[in-house]
Amino acid sequence: MPVYNPILPPQAITQILIVSNPNKEPVRLNYKLSYYLSGEQINESGEIDNGFPSSIDLI
């Protein structure tokens, strides 16, 4: 269990996704979040369909 400190905020959660897109089609991401804030459950969902590069050159 992580250490609790009432003075410092918790660390951010980071997730890295690796997407294979050999056909170079537009990438859309559907997401669903569920978390508790002040004892109340928060549910959020949506779609991100812009902001992804059409191609990425890896070095």
Contacts in CASP RR format, 6 or more apart in sequence:
PFRMAT RR
TARGET T0000
AUTHOR 0000-0000-0000
METHOD contacts of the structure
MODEL  1
MPVYNPILPPQAITQILIVSNPNKEPVRLNYKLSYYLSGEQINESGEIDN
GFPSSIDLI
2 10 0 8 1.000
17 29 0 8 1.000
19 27 0 8 1.000
21 27 0 8 1.000
24 54 0 8 1.000
24 55 0 8 1.000
26 49 0 8 1.000
26 52 0 8 1.000
26 54 0 8 1.000
27 49 0 8 1.000
27 52 0 8 1.000
28 47 0 8 1.000
28 48 0 8 1.000
28 49 0 8 1.000
29 47 0 8 1.000
29 48 0 8 1.000
29 49 0 8 1.000
29 52 0 8 1.000
30 45 0 8 1.000
30 46 0 8 1.000
30 47 0 8 1.000
31 45 0 8 1.000
31 46 0 8 1.000
31 47 0 8 1.000
31 48 0 8 1.000
32 43 0 8 1.000
32 44 0 8 1.000
32 45 0 8 1.000
32 46 0 8 1.000
33 42 0 8 1.000
33 43 0 8 1.000
33 44 0 8 1.000
33 45 0 8 1.000
34 41 0 8 1.000
34 42 0 8 1.000
34 43 0 8 1.000
34 44 0 8 1.000
35 41 0 8 1.000
35 42 0 8 1.000
36 42 0 8 1.000
END
